[in-house]
Every structure is written in C-alpha cells, then in structure tokens.
Amino acid sequence: MIRLTCFSALVALAFSSAAEGQEWARRMFQNFEHDFGTVARGASVEHEFEFQNIFVEDVHITSVRSSCGCTTPSIRSDKRTLKTWEKSAIVTRFNTSSFMGSKSAAIIVTIDRPYYAEVQLRVKGTIRSDVVVTPGLIQFGSIDAGQVAEEKIKISYSGRSSWEIVDVRSAHEHIEVELTELARNYGRVEYEMLVRLKETCPPGYLADQLTLVTNDTHGRAIPIKVEGNLIAPLTVSPATFSLGQLKPGDTVTKQIIVRSKTPFRVVNVKCDGHGACFEFRKPNDVKKLQVIPVVYTAGDEIGDLVHTIEIETDLAGGARASCKATATVLAATDG
C-alpha cells in the first residue's frame, strides 16, 4: 500500500511541467525501440512492447498509431484499461507483403486517463525484395502433445544463381528441419523446407523462430516465425485454487475437474508432503470428464502454504496431470 501511494504521488508530481507530464507514462514501459533486422518478403513479423500500470489510478489507452504504413500497431487483446499492476502490450506488425527496403516507423501511444500523455516507440527493419517466403510463418495450430506434426514452407530467391541457404538454425530442441532445393536456373532459386515438431515437445504455447543462414555478404540471417499450441492429454481446472484462510482443524471442500479427449479412469490422487491434510474422493467411472471432490483439513503448520496435487489416470503411458492448492493457516487464538 505504501508503494502504491508513492507511485500515485509521482503521477501528481509529473504535472509540474509539460515535459515531465509525459515522463510518468514512459515509466510503464521497459523498452522503446525494436529492430526487426533483415526479413523476407511475405514473412510474418511482429514485436510486442509490454507495459504495466504501476500507479494507483486506472490507465486508459485511447489510441495507437503509426507514422508509416509499413507498420500496423494494435493493443494486445484490445486491453485498453489497466488497473494497478495489470499488463498489456502494443503489438507492432511489420507489413512485409506491401513494403520493401529499409523502413522505420514511430508508434505513438495516446493515453487519456488518469492524465493525457503520449509515449513514442520506434521500430525499423529491412524487407528483402529478392527473398519471398510462402506462407509467411510455420503455423502448426492446435495439436495434441506427444504427436509428430509437420508443415512446409517455400523460399524463393531472385538474383544470382550462386545464392544458397547454407544452414537453418533454431534454439528449440524439439524442432527439426529438412531443406530441399527445388530449382536453380536463370538467377532464380527455390527451396522447400519441411519443419517437423517432435513428439517430445511439451504441452503449451509454442512461439519460436527459425533462422535461415545464406551465403550473402550482407543480411545473411533471415528469420521465420514458428507457432503452435500443444494440447495436453489431460487438463485440470482450476490449475491453481485457493483453500482460503483457515485455523488448525478447520475444514474446507473444493472440486477438481479433469478432462481428456478419450474416456479414462482416475487411478490415484495424491499430494506432495501434506497428504494427511487432504482427503480425495476418487471417482470410479470411466468418462471424459471427472469431478474429484477435495476435502482439506488445516494442520498445525502456520503460514502461507502451497500444495501440489497429482492425478494419475489409466490413459496410455499412465498420463498424469497436476494442480496447485494454496492455503493460509492462521495461528489459533483463545476465545
């Protein structure tokens, strides 16, 4: 609370002069510039400038605009009003299909509450006219975790016949690439790149980048975006839930919902290190959706506690899922 009051005071002080009147808004951003580097024509290229409301007052973004058509700005999920500590981002998309050459843009973020201010962000990059990628990114979409997925992309070059892709790099250990040269004649070169997502890739959202390394003297590296959403065989809701504030001996009942695409049976439910505090009423049916009642009795350990609950099933490989339960156990008082 003291910290928020100080931030509120900063807002008031910021309006002692016109120059300082813009500075309070800049405090919400960590970065103000981004270089997209050298990118291929048609490539999907974005950057997010994240910001956070560090003040007591609500902050409202009224508009965001670009000084150049080469960049299209927007607000992440159109989240324009931020309460204290909430985050959002200004998403900047480089228009690589409509523009070529070296481009730069100023992104102006206009705020009208709690006070008027403008924050200027800058982006730049070079869009190669001689290299075209189709489609503009590797998009796996939503796939089941544990499955192999493959997508293809075509890279076309116009210029010198000796042009080559000499390497494809990625920091992602679960991605592998096969590059095939399709044509090379009259200064035109074509490649097909197969991108494979291994079955070892863990569940969750995938946002990565492949880098084509060419034999060009300048602008040798060309990035290609990779996206996907790997769905776990089991999902637990809620992923984290609160048991509330309790005194030793108090009891509370909650529910865990476990889902799968195929019917399954719950084999076991257990809790790490604090099993004596929990009672799990394990269902016996075989269904796609299982509801597990959880009864928690606070023990003698005082303070903020975090418990990990693990659910084991009879799905292939003994698929498991987990969630967390939080509790605040207060010291018992007389009377």
Protein Blocks (a to p, Z undefined) as FASTA:
>chain_A
ZZmmmmmmmmmmmmmpfklmmmmmmmmpmbfbdcebjadehiacddddddddfbfbdcdd
fbdcdfbfkbccddehhiabccehiacdddddddfklggcjdddddddddfbfbdcdddd
dddddddfkbccddfbdcebjadehiacdddddddddddfkbccfbdcdfbfkbccdddd
fbdcehiacddddddddfklcgdddddddddddfbfbhkbccdddddddddfbdcddfbd
cebjadehiacddddddddfbdcddfbdcdehilmmpccdddfbdcfbdcddddddddfb
gcjdddddddddfbehiiacddddddddddddeZZ
